[in-house]
């Protein structure tokens, strides 16, 4: 006969999982107990019971607080997953009771948010009008963090060498080119053939410090023996970017799909110079240690269908 799982033998309580997370966030058991509205002795007993069952110390006791041990970090990660899963189950049941088909949280980088998501979400809305979808448009780093925290069901973005890929499934969709854009009246368009030397002298709106595109943008100039542009504004906010371009003579480096969208509406023009600072391919990313809900599987299927049409 197979033995009962450890968490059944330990009579694991959701309060213990909540306590682990609270201690990590608050830094000591006293404040964690206050957050959970319990006495410190009760909190200490919950923690001791769990540590005794596991046979390890989940926290290092420091002179001024507590810090998760390696065992604690692992247990806290799964505690977050378990509580998030229970929360998602409750949300899904409430949605079903209210007559909705479920709720799905999607993340996407800017290019995919313009080229892929509108058509996919329109198709989903037509086929499943009761399915509720939320969309977060951010950089891949931010989206991967939200995916790990179970705040997203799936995302469309990139994986880079430094990302922990052990619990992730990546399905490549397309490569992403970038280009320079400016307001239609910008003097750059009066030049017969703009070159990299002219671009180096311009003022730019670029991605924030630490982003991959920012690094490759600056490296493009240095590789050509030029100094990278010095007058820069670093931001990922497209709304600010487009308004700033209309109000000034800044240039901006953006994904080609974003550039084409705004150019079609006459807000910007694409600078006629191919940039070498290409981005890596992007794709659909899901977690292998997390089961997608039926609603999320419906969204995933629609994304795959539309991606085949959009990217070939």
MARKEDREN-869519 format. One line per 4 residues: their letters; for each residue x, y, z of C-alpha. Coordinates in steps of 0.5 Angstrom, whole numbers. Example, Ala and Ser with C-alpha at 12.3 -4.5 7.8 and 13.67 -1.06 7.14 Angstrom:
! MARKEDREN-869519
AS	25,-9,16 ~ 27,-2,14
//
This chain:
! MARKEDREN-869519
XXXX	0,0,0 ~ 3,7,-2 ~ 4,11,4 ~ 0,18,5
XXXX	4,24,2 ~ 8,28,7 ~ 3,34,7 ~ -3,29,10
XXXX	2,26,15 ~ 4,33,17 ~ -3,35,17 ~ -1,41,13
XXXX	-5,47,14 ~ -6,53,10 ~ -4,58,16 ~ 3,55,16
XXXX	4,56,8 ~ 1,63,10 ~ 6,64,16 ~ 12,62,11
XXXX	10,67,6 ~ 9,73,12 ~ 15,71,15 ~ 19,72,9
XXXX	16,78,7 ~ 16,82,14 ~ 23,79,16 ~ 21,76,23
XXXX	16,72,26 ~ 13,78,31 ~ 10,82,25 ~ 8,76,21
XXXX	4,74,27 ~ 1,81,27 ~ -1,81,19 ~ -4,74,20
XXXX	-8,76,26 ~ -5,71,31 ~ -1,71,37 ~ 7,70,37
XXXX	7,63,41 ~ 1,60,36 ~ 6,62,30 ~ 12,60,33
XXXX	8,53,34 ~ 6,53,27 ~ 13,54,25 ~ 16,49,29
XXXX	11,43,28 ~ 12,44,20 ~ 20,44,21 ~ 20,38,26
XXXX	16,34,21 ~ 20,36,15 ~ 27,35,19 ~ 30,42,17
XXXX	30,49,19 ~ 26,53,14 ~ 29,60,17 ~ 36,62,20
XXXX	35,66,26 ~ 39,72,26 ~ 40,77,31 ~ 35,82,28
XXXX	30,78,25 ~ 29,71,20 ~ 32,69,13 ~ 29,63,9
XXXX	34,58,9 ~ 35,54,2 ~ 30,49,5 ~ 26,55,7
XXXX	26,58,0 ~ 24,52,-3 ~ 18,51,1 ~ 16,58,1
XXXX	16,58,-7 ~ 11,52,-7 ~ 7,55,-1 ~ 6,61,-6
XXXX	4,56,-12 ~ -1,52,-7 ~ -4,58,-5 ~ -5,62,-11
XXXX	-8,55,-14 ~ -13,55,-9 ~ -14,62,-10 ~ -15,61,-18
XXXX	-20,55,-16 ~ -24,60,-12 ~ -24,65,-17 ~ -26,60,-23
XXXX	-32,57,-19 ~ -34,64,-17 ~ -34,66,-25 ~ -37,59,-27
XXXX	-43,61,-22 ~ -44,68,-25 ~ -45,65,-31 ~ -38,66,-34
XXXX	-33,61,-38 ~ -27,63,-33 ~ -21,68,-33 ~ -15,68,-36
XXXX	-9,73,-35 ~ -4,74,-41 ~ 3,77,-41 ~ 6,80,-48
XXXX	11,84,-50 ~ 10,90,-54 ~ 11,88,-61 ~ 6,81,-60
XXXX	1,86,-57 ~ 0,89,-63 ~ 1,84,-68 ~ -2,78,-65
XXXX	-6,79,-59 ~ -12,84,-62 ~ -14,79,-67 ~ -13,73,-62
XXXX	-17,76,-57 ~ -22,78,-62 ~ -23,71,-64 ~ -24,69,-57
XXXX	-29,74,-56 ~ -33,72,-61 ~ -33,64,-60 ~ -33,65,-52
XXXX	-36,71,-50 ~ -37,70,-43 ~ -29,68,-42 ~ -26,74,-39
XXXX	-19,76,-41 ~ -14,81,-38 ~ -7,83,-42 ~ -1,86,-39
XXXX	4,89,-44 ~ 11,89,-41 ~ 18,87,-42 ~ 20,79,-42
XXXX	23,80,-35 ~ 17,83,-32 ~ 13,78,-35 ~ 17,72,-33
XXXX	17,74,-26 ~ 9,75,-26 ~ 9,68,-29 ~ 13,65,-24
XXXX	9,68,-19 ~ 2,65,-22 ~ 0,72,-23 ~ 0,70,-31
XXXX	-3,64,-34 ~ 1,64,-40 ~ 6,70,-44 ~ 8,72,-51
XXXX	16,74,-50 ~ 23,72,-50 ~ 27,67,-46 ~ 35,69,-45
XXXX	41,66,-43 ~ 40,68,-36 ~ 33,66,-35 ~ 32,59,-31
XXXX	28,55,-36 ~ 27,49,-32 ~ 20,49,-31 ~ 18,53,-37
XXXX	16,51,-44 ~ 18,55,-50 ~ 15,55,-57 ~ 18,60,-62
XXXX	14,64,-66 ~ 18,69,-70 ~ 24,74,-70 ~ 23,81,-68
XXXX	26,87,-72 ~ 27,94,-69 ~ 27,100,-73 ~ 28,108,-71
XXXX	22,112,-72 ~ 21,120,-71 ~ 15,125,-72 ~ 14,126,-80
XXXX	17,133,-80 ~ 23,131,-77 ~ 30,134,-80 ~ 32,127,-81
XXXX	28,125,-87 ~ 31,131,-91 ~ 37,128,-91 ~ 38,124,-98
XXXX	41,118,-94 ~ 41,118,-86 ~ 47,114,-84 ~ 49,111,-77
XXXX	54,117,-76 ~ 48,122,-76 ~ 43,118,-72 ~ 49,118,-66
XXXX	48,125,-66 ~ 41,125,-65 ~ 37,125,-58 ~ 33,118,-57
XXXX	28,115,-53 ~ 31,108,-52 ~ 29,102,-47 ~ 31,103,-40
XXXX	38,101,-37 ~ 39,94,-36 ~ 34,92,-42 ~ 37,87,-48
XXXX	35,92,-53 ~ 38,98,-50 ~ 45,94,-49 ~ 45,92,-57
XXXX	43,99,-59 ~ 49,102,-55 ~ 53,96,-58 ~ 51,98,-65
XXXX	54,105,-65 ~ 61,102,-61 ~ 62,97,-66 ~ 62,102,-71
XXXX	67,106,-68 ~ 62,111,-66 ~ 60,114,-59 ~ 53,112,-57
XXXX	48,117,-57 ~ 48,121,-50 ~ 42,125,-50 ~ 37,119,-48
XXXX	31,118,-45 ~ 30,111,-42 ~ 23,108,-42 ~ 18,103,-44
XXXX	12,107,-44 ~ 9,107,-51 ~ 4,112,-49 ~ 9,117,-47
XXXX	14,115,-53 ~ 9,117,-58 ~ 7,123,-55 ~ 14,125,-54
XXXX	16,124,-61 ~ 10,129,-63 ~ 12,134,-59 ~ 20,134,-60
XXXX	26,132,-65 ~ 27,126,-61 ~ 28,119,-65 ~ 26,112,-62
XXXX	28,105,-63 ~ 22,100,-63 ~ 20,94,-65 ~ 18,94,-73
XXXX	11,92,-71 ~ 10,98,-67 ~ 13,102,-72 ~ 8,100,-77
XXXX	2,101,-73 ~ 4,108,-71 ~ 6,110,-78 ~ 0,107,-81
XXXX	-4,112,-77 ~ 1,118,-79 ~ 4,119,-72 ~ 11,117,-74
XXXX	15,115,-80 ~ 20,110,-80 ~ 27,112,-81 ~ 30,109,-88
XXXX	36,106,-85 ~ 36,98,-83 ~ 39,98,-76 ~ 43,92,-74
XXXX	41,91,-66 ~ 36,86,-68 ~ 32,82,-62 ~ 32,75,-61
XXXX	26,71,-63 ~ 20,71,-58 ~ 15,66,-57 ~ 9,63,-53
XXXX	11,61,-46 ~ 8,57,-41 ~ 10,53,-34 ~ 11,46,-34
XXXX	9,45,-27 ~ 3,48,-27 ~ -4,46,-31 ~ -7,51,-35
XXXX	-15,51,-34 ~ -19,50,-39 ~ -20,57,-41 ~ -13,58,-41
XXXX	-12,52,-46 ~ -18,56,-50 ~ -13,62,-51 ~ -7,58,-52
XXXX	-10,55,-58 ~ -13,61,-61 ~ -6,64,-60 ~ -3,58,-64
XXXX	-8,59,-69 ~ -7,66,-70 ~ 0,66,-70 ~ 1,61,-76
XXXX	-3,66,-80 ~ 1,72,-78 ~ 8,70,-77 ~ 7,64,-82
//
